[in-house]
Amino acid sequence: MYPQAEEMFKKGIEINPNNECAYRLLELLHQLRGRHKEAELYLKRAEFVTDYCNKITRRNYQRLKEIVLKRRIKLVCATYPICSLKVLKLMFDTPEGITFVDNEMVFREALKNAKY
């Protein structure tokens, strides 16, 4: 039901052009269908939305870092499935004191043999 799913995600974007989730799901949908160039376009749009429109999440990550490091606890941050490590690192002014775990390629590889 790829065409119906694509239509629904596009309607979601019409309602909210900053709907990062819809862009990421469209990217995944196109990857699964072998439409890699189209998938790349949706990935870039999702990253743009994340980079410039996700100020609340960024502020929360900054606050989390401040609290955790003040308590001398090691902060470990992992990416969401199929999300870029670059996007996660942009959530912080400085990456010092943070260990980053990159899940993007692990999930992309898994999706070649399994459903999301």
Long-range contacts (C-beta under 8 A, 24 or more apart in sequence): 2-29, 2-32, 2-33, 5-29, 18-49, 18-53, 19-49, 20-46, 20-49, 20-50, 20-53, 20-54, 23-49, 24-82, 24-83, 27-82, 28-82, 28-111, 28-116, 31-108, 31-111, 32-111, 43-84, 47-84, 47-86, 47-87, 50-83, 50-87, 50-90, 51-87, 51-90, 54-91, 57-91, 58-90, 58-91, 61-91, 61-92, 62-91, 62-92, 62-93, 65-92, 65-97, 65-98, 69-97, 74-99, 75-99, 76-100, 76-101, 77-101, 78-102, 78-103, 79-103, 79-104, 81-107, 81-116, 82-107, 82-108, 82-111
